[in-house]
């Protein structure tokens, strides 16, 4: 009976249990912030879904971003924090210690931001409307437009992972990018923090313009206003 020996074969390393690592790390850092996914859908809100859809829409990412889906859904992103223009994450892999991921996003160009705020003038009435994603479809198309929208292109996203994978986008980075979209479900304003822009500017022009119109109209005497002279004629005073 013949036997086959594959001396070059190395069994695939199994990912460590993220829950165990998370419990251990929480003792040292109570503020640790894991990504928790309910069900199989990574994001539920407009900003979260739009972020993930944007990543998947680029050919540079479409064949690689999917590597992180199972990781983030199964709780491997045990910590993720967003700061102006950047995000850091800890992702549990096959090693005992989680891998560290650093992501940096280029600032939105002033030209693009000026064009968007101009188009939003008069049309956005509240912060709630903006962050909830309940705005006209034309805004959704404008915000997600490639090249001149709010969402970054691959060349504007820079990342690094401490794992030994030499792939341009490892599964730990992919999981972290998906995790960012999931985090927007909790707080959509983090999107604007990540892009390093003041979302209130989208409302400011509308509010300022409405106030100017109110003041302008307040100084006009319309035919419905009874002046002092009208009062004298009417009552014979």
Beta strands, then each sheet from edge to edge (+ up, - down):
strand 1: 77-83
strand 2: 86-91
strand 3: 99-105
strand 4: 157-161
sheet 1: 1+ 2- 3+ 4-
end
